[in-house]
Amino acid sequence: MFVDVDVVLERKVAALEAHASQVTKTNIEGLTILDIARSSAHFRGIQGRVRNAEGFVPLRLFINIAP
């Protein structure tokens, strides 16, 4: 399941950017967590046929309410 996040993506990136000490800790030289967040959103967007998206796995809970 993919959820369109195009309208909130830059807000998410700004939230990630607020944690400045973590931005460059990716183990890939020249690539920041901000780049990864944008790339991931774009890739999931292609999968979900929108510009930017996040992927989720729906969780179904079955509750037995019979006595």
C-alpha positions in Angstrom: 0.0 0.0 0.0 1.4 3.4 -1.0 0.4 6.8 0.5 1.0 10.0 -1.5 3.3 12.2 0.5 4.0 14.9 -2.1 2.4 17.7 -0.1 4.3 16.9 3.1 7.7 15.6 1.8 9.6 18.9 2.3 8.2 19.1 5.8 9.5 15.6 6.5 12.9 16.6 5.0 12.9 19.7 7.2 12.2 17.6 10.3 15.1 15.3 9.4 17.3 18.3 8.8 16.6 19.5 12.3 18.7 16.5 13.6 21.9 18.0 12.1 24.2 15.5 13.7 22.5 12.6 11.9 22.2 14.0 8.4 25.5 12.8 7.1 25.6 9.4 8.9 24.7 7.2 6.0 27.9 5.3 5.4 27.8 6.5 1.8 30.1 9.4 1.0 28.4 12.4 -0.5 24.9 11.1 0.3 22.9 12.6 3.1 19.8 11.2 4.9 17.9 14.0 3.2 18.9 12.7 -0.3 17.9 9.2 0.8 14.5 10.4 2.0 13.8 12.2 -1.2 15.0 9.3 -3.4 13.0 6.7 -1.4 9.8 8.8 -1.6 10.3 9.2 -5.4 10.9 5.5 -5.9 7.9 4.5 -3.8 6.0 7.2 -5.8 6.8 5.4 -9.0 5.6 2.1 -7.5 2.4 3.8 -6.3 1.9 5.8 -9.6 2.2 9.2 -7.9 5.0 11.7 -7.6 6.2 10.8 -4.1 4.9 8.2 -1.7 5.7 6.0 1.3 5.0 2.3 1.5 3.1 0.6 4.2 2.1 -2.9 5.0 -1.6 -3.0 6.2 -2.0 -4.8 9.5 -5.3 -6.6 10.1 -6.3 -7.6 13.5 -8.9 -10.3 14.1 -10.6 -10.0 17.4 -13.0 -12.7 18.6 -15.9 -10.8 20.2 -18.2 -13.8 20.4 -19.0 -15.0 23.9 
